[in-house]
Structure formats: structure tokens, C-alpha cells
Amino acid sequence: MSDRVLVVGGTGGFGRAVIEELLRRGLPTRCLVRDPSKAERVLGSNPGLEVIQGNAEDGPAVLSASQNCGAIVHAVNFPYPQWVPHMAKATAQVITAARAANATILFPGNVYGLGPQSSGPLTEDAPNLPSADKGTLRVTIENSLQQAAEEGPERVIILRAGDYFGPTVRNGLVDPLFENAMLGKPLRAIGKLDIPHQWAFVPDLARAAIDLLGASERLNAFEVVHFSGYVPPTQRDFLKLIAQQAGKPELPVRAVPWSALKVAAVFDRVIRELLELRYLFDSSVIMDGSKLKGLLPEFRETPIEEAVLATLESYRKAEEAS
């Protein structure tokens, strides 16, 4: 893949990982960001990276940034309370820009649209059965991308994955795991600890995304691909591994009671939005990654021990720098 890649939302967890991987490969990279000073703090300075100031919902800005780009990575992810209407607006602008540039769109999907299906690892043919508003929105976005691909000339790749972790990811789900382990505090997870949960190491997900873009001519105009990532036997096993890799295997692991989250939700809208996704933490929604292995037979994921250690190290460095 030699064409320039535009990353929209380059300072987020996935977008930043994609940019870092593109630069590591020496590929010409451009990112559209609202705050260039934040981009410099987060991404650093690299002669291979072109930073353009603009809003993902600003059509002319996205259109201008996409010129001479062969691919657009739609990595914009607003906070839960802002998903409506901003995610749909940003997606519409990405589609318009991709059509003008004849560019391939890569969109990082998730399991929300699949709903509470627990019959076994789900292939890309599994039906969308959303049970929450955020799942319905994700289906709407994927449908708009599919329609764009069918109308052409742009292609669309949706790369679905489980919950993210990695050096570029910081949020209320992973911080109580990795940051707490690094600080010697009890690890606190949401939901049942004795069931499997699917995780994606974001540097691996970024590698797979760029590899798929490089193979886009072999794909259908609209292609959904599941990323298997890691599915430890139980959540408890994953948390214990984090504690072990932090050198503190004695740290307790605890489930945050839903009753406590309901109380916190009174004061925190993000937590209120999270409550409707409770089924994802009280049951297992697992995706099958066989298709990706067939498309990218040489692709290898980072061993989970190394992935956890790299994530912990990023928290340690951040703590030392603060």
C-alpha cells in the first residue's frame, strides 16, 4: 500500500495506534484533528506525519484532508453521550470524502450491533440483533457504510473487535485494571468474573487494519472482518495475568457491583450510558476470527503476556512523566 492514508480521529486509542503503525512502516500519513497542539503531545513530531486541523463533522475540512488519499481510517469515537448525533454526522462526511477521493474506508466496529448472542463464536454472517440504543446506532452506521460501498466507487472494510487495551488506550474500563495493577491497588472489573470476555490489543488491531487496506483489491466492495484477539477462559484469568505481569500476583481482583454503578450513574452520564450494555459483561459475546486468518495467513498476534506487559509499561511511563 503506497497511497497516503488519512486518519480521522488520530488522537484516540485506535487512531493513534494506526498512525504509529503507518509511520513505523514508512507510509505517508495524514491526520485530521480538532486540536493540533494535542496531536503534537499525543503523537509527537514525525516528518512522515501531516497534521491538518479540522472537525470530522465539517464536510469541506474532511474533503480537503482526503485529497490524494487512497484510504480513510474512520477512527472518530465520541464519548457515549455524544454518539447521537455526532457519530452519524462524522460518518456521512467520511463517506462523502471517500467518494470524491475514490478512497477505501476502514471503520473499527464492535459487538454492540450483534446484541446478546451467546450461542458460540459469531462469524461475520451472524445477524445484527441490537438490544440497546448504542447497538442500534452502530447497525445504522454500518448500514450507511454498506450502502456507500454498494453505490461505489469507494470500498469499505469494517474490522470488528472486542474491548480494546494497549499503550494508546485509556478509559474507565481498562484504567481500573492496568493502572491499578501498576499502582499496587486491587483490580476492579465490570460484570461477572467467571465468564470469558473478548479483548483486542490495539497495536495488533492496527496492524491488521493496515494489512487489510493493503489487501483491499482482494476483498468485496463491502467487507466485514472479525478480529479474534484474546478470549481468556474467564475474566478472572485475565485480571490475574495483569497482576502477575505487574509483578504483584497477590493483588485482589474484584467485580464492581452493578448497584454501585447505578448510584454513580446518577451523577455520571457516561456510566448511565454504560448500564444499557450490561449484557456484554454479564454474558459472553464472542466473535470468530477465522475469516481474518484466511485473508491474512501470515498475521500473528502478540502473545498475550507481552501485550499485557507493554500496556503496563505505558502506564508506568505515564506515571513517571506526570
C-alpha positions in Angstrom: 0.0 0.0 0.0 1.7 3.2 -1.2 -1.2 5.7 -1.2 -1.4 8.3 1.6 -3.7 7.3 4.4 -5.9 9.8 6.2 -6.8 9.0 9.8 -9.8 10.9 11.1 -9.7 10.9 14.9 -6.0 10.3 15.2 -5.6 11.2 18.9 -7.9 8.4 20.1 -6.8 4.9 21.2 -7.3 3.2 17.8 -6.5 6.2 15.6 -3.2 6.8 17.4 -2.2 3.1 17.1 -2.9 3.2 13.4 -0.8 6.3 12.9 2.1 4.8 14.9 1.9 1.6 12.7 1.7 3.5 9.5 4.7 5.6 10.4 6.6 2.5 11.5 6.1 1.1 8.1 7.2 4.4 6.5 3.8 5.0 4.8 2.7 8.6 4.1 0.2 9.5 6.8 -2.1 12.4 7.3 -4.4 13.0 10.3 -7.4 15.4 10.7 -7.6 16.7 14.3 -9.5 19.4 16.1 -6.6 20.4 18.3 -3.1 20.3 16.7 -1.4 21.0 20.0 -3.0 17.9 21.5 -1.9 15.9 18.4 1.7 17.0 18.9 1.6 16.0 22.6 0.0 12.6 21.8 1.6 11.8 18.5 4.9 13.6 18.8 6.7 15.1 15.8 7.4 12.9 12.8 8.3 14.1 9.3 6.1 11.4 7.8 3.0 12.7 9.5 1.0 15.6 8.2 -1.4 17.1 10.7 -4.4 19.1 9.5 -6.7 21.0 11.8 -10.4 20.4 11.2 -13.6 18.9 12.6 -14.8 15.5 11.4 -18.3 16.9 11.1 -17.1 19.7 8.8 -17.6 18.4 5.3 -15.2 20.8 3.5 -12.5 20.1 6.1 -12.7 16.3 5.6 -13.0 16.7 1.9 -9.9 18.8 1.7 -7.9 16.5 4.0 -8.8 13.4 1.9 -7.3 14.7 -1.3 -4.7 12.3 -2.8 -5.5 9.7 -0.1 -6.1 6.1 -1.1 -7.7 5.2 2.3 -9.5 6.9 5.1 -9.5 5.3 8.6 -12.6 6.5 10.3 -11.3 6.4 13.9 -13.5 9.1 15.3 -15.1 8.0 18.6 -17.1 10.5 20.6 -18.0 9.9 24.3 -21.1 7.8 24.7 -23.4 10.8 25.5 -22.3 12.4 22.2 -22.8 9.5 19.9 -26.1 10.9 18.8 -26.0 12.9 16.6 -22.2 13.2 16.1 -21.2 9.7 15.0 -23.7 9.7 12.2 -22.7 13.2 11.1 -19.0 12.3 11.0 -19.6 9.1 9.1 -21.6 11.0 6.5 -18.7 13.3 5.9 -16.2 10.5 5.7 -18.4 8.8 3.1 -18.6 11.9 1.0 -14.9 12.5 1.1 -14.1 8.9 0.3 -16.4 9.1 -2.7 -14.7 12.2 -4.0 -11.2 10.7 -3.5 -12.1 7.1 -4.6 -10.7 6.0 -1.3 -11.2 2.9 0.8 -12.8 3.4 4.2 -11.8 1.4 7.2 -14.1 1.6 10.2 -13.4 -0.1 13.6 -16.6 -1.9 14.5 -17.6 -3.5 17.8 -20.0 -6.1 19.1 -22.8 -3.7 20.1 -24.8 -4.3 17.0 -24.7 -8.0 17.4 -26.8 -7.9 20.6 -26.8 -10.5 23.3 -25.9 -13.5 21.2 -24.1 -16.2 23.2 -24.6 -19.4 21.1 -20.9 -19.6 20.2 -18.2 -17.6 18.4 -20.0 -15.4 15.9 -19.0 -15.3 12.3 -19.4 -12.2 10.0 -22.7 -13.7 8.8 -24.3 -13.5 12.3 -27.4 -11.3 12.3 -27.4 -7.9 13.9 -29.8 -8.2 16.9 -29.2 -5.0 18.9 -30.9 -4.7 22.2 -29.5 -1.3 23.2 -29.7 2.2 21.6 -25.9 2.2 21.0 -26.2 -1.1 19.2 -28.9 0.2 17.0 -26.8 3.2 16.2 -23.8 1.0 15.3 -26.0 -1.0 12.9 -27.3 2.2 11.3 -23.7 3.4 10.8 -22.6 0.0 9.3 -25.7 0.1 7.0 -24.8 3.5 5.8 -21.3 2.4 5.0 -22.6 -0.7 3.2 -24.9 1.4 1.1 -22.0 3.7 0.2 -19.9 0.7 -0.8 -22.7 -0.7 -2.9 -23.2 2.6 -4.7 -19.4 3.0 -5.2 -16.8 3.8 -6.1 -15.3 3.6 -2.6 -14.7 0.3 -0.8 -15.5 -0.2 2.9 -13.8 -2.5 5.4 -15.4 -2.9 8.9 -13.0 -4.5 11.4 -14.9 -5.6 14.4 -13.1 -6.3 17.7 -13.8 -6.7 21.4 -12.8 -4.3 24.1 -9.5 -2.5 23.5 -6.4 -2.4 25.6 -2.9 -1.3 24.8 -0.4 1.6 25.2 -2.7 4.1 23.5 -5.9 3.2 25.2 -7.2 5.0 28.4 -10.7 4.7 29.6 -12.9 3.8 32.6 -12.8 0.1 31.6 -9.0 -0.5 31.4 -7.7 2.1 33.8 -9.0 0.2 36.9 -7.2 -2.9 35.6 -3.8 -1.7 34.3 -3.3 1.5 36.2 -4.4 -0.1 39.5 -2.1 -3.1 38.9 0.8 -0.7 38.3 0.0 1.3 41.4 -0.5 -1.9 43.6 -4.2 -1.4 44.0 -7.0 -4.0 43.7 -8.1 -4.6 40.1 -11.7 -3.7 39.6 -13.7 -5.1 36.6 -17.3 -4.7 35.5 -19.6 -7.7 35.3 -19.1 -11.4 36.1 -15.5 -12.5 36.6 -16.0 -16.2 35.8 -17.1 -15.9 32.2 -15.0 -15.2 29.0 -14.7 -11.7 27.6 -13.0 -10.8 24.3 -10.1 -8.3 24.2 -8.1 -6.7 21.4 -4.5 -5.5 21.8 -4.8 -2.2 19.8 -1.3 -2.4 18.2 -2.3 -5.8 16.7 -5.7 -4.4 15.6 -3.9 -1.5 13.9 -1.5 -3.9 12.1 -4.5 -6.0 10.9 -6.3 -2.9 9.7 -3.4 -1.7 7.6 -2.8 -5.2 6.3 -6.4 -5.4 5.2 -6.2 -2.0 3.5 -3.2 -3.3 1.6 -5.3 -6.3 0.5 -8.4 -4.3 -0.3 -8.3 -5.3 -4.0 -8.9 -8.9 -3.0 -11.9 -8.0 -0.8 -15.5 -7.4 -1.7 -16.6 -3.8 -2.0 -18.1 -4.1 1.4 -16.3 -6.5 3.8 -16.9 -7.2 7.5 -14.0 -8.9 9.3 -13.9 -10.1 12.9 -10.7 -9.8 15.0 -10.4 -12.6 17.4 -7.9 -11.1 19.8 -7.8 -12.8 23.2 -10.5 -14.7 24.9 -9.1 -15.9 28.2 -11.1 -18.7 29.9 -12.5 -16.2 32.4 -12.3 -12.5 33.1 -10.6 -13.5 36.4 -7.8 -15.2 34.5 -7.2 -12.1 32.5 -7.1 -9.9 35.6 -4.7 -12.3 37.4 -2.4 -12.3 34.4 -2.3 -8.5 34.6 -1.4 -8.6 38.3 1.3 -11.3 37.6 2.8 -9.2 34.7 2.9 -6.2 37.0 4.9 -8.3 39.5 2.1 -8.2 42.1 0.3 -11.6 41.8 -1.1 -11.1 45.3 -3.3 -8.2 44.2 -7.1 -8.9 44.7 -9.4 -8.8 41.8 -12.9 -7.6 42.4 -16.1 -7.1 40.4 -17.7 -3.7 40.7 -21.4 -4.2 41.8 -24.0 -3.0 39.3 -25.8 -1.4 42.3 -22.7 0.8 42.8 -22.7 1.8 39.2 -26.4 2.6 39.3 -25.7 5.0 42.2 -22.7 6.6 40.3 -24.9 6.9 37.2 -27.0 9.5 38.9 -24.0 11.8 38.7 -22.2 10.5 35.6 -23.9 10.4 32.2 -21.2 8.1 30.7 -21.9 5.5 33.4 -25.7 5.9 32.7 -25.0 5.1 29.0 -22.8 2.1 30.0 -25.6 0.5 32.0 -27.6 -0.4 28.9 -24.6 -2.6 27.8 -24.7 -4.6 31.0 -25.4 -7.8 29.0 -21.9 -7.6 27.5 -20.4 -8.1 30.9 -22.9 -10.5 32.4 -22.7 -12.8 29.4 -20.2 -13.6 26.7 -20.5 -12.2 23.1 -17.5 -13.7 21.3 -16.6 -13.2 17.6 -14.9 -15.9 15.5 -11.7 -14.7 13.8 -11.3 -17.4 11.2 -12.0 -15.1 8.2 -9.2 -12.8 9.2 -6.8 -15.7 9.4 -7.8 -16.7 5.9 -7.4 -13.2 4.5 -4.1 -12.6 6.3 -2.5 -16.0 6.8 0.9 -14.5 7.8 -0.7 -12.3 10.5 0.4 -13.2 14.1 -1.0 -11.6 17.2 1.3 -10.5 20.0 1.5 -13.2 22.8 -1.0 -12.0 25.5 1.8 -11.9 28.1 3.8 -9.5 26.0 0.7 -7.4 25.2 -0.2 -7.0 28.9 3.4 -6.2 29.8 3.6 -3.5 27.1 0.4 -1.9 28.3 1.5 -1.9 31.9 4.8 -0.3 30.8 2.9 2.5 29.1 1.1 3.3 32.4 4.4 3.2 34.3 6.0 5.7 31.9 2.9 8.0 32.0 3.0 7.9 35.8 6.8 8.8 35.8 6.2 11.6 33.4 3.3 13.2 35.4 
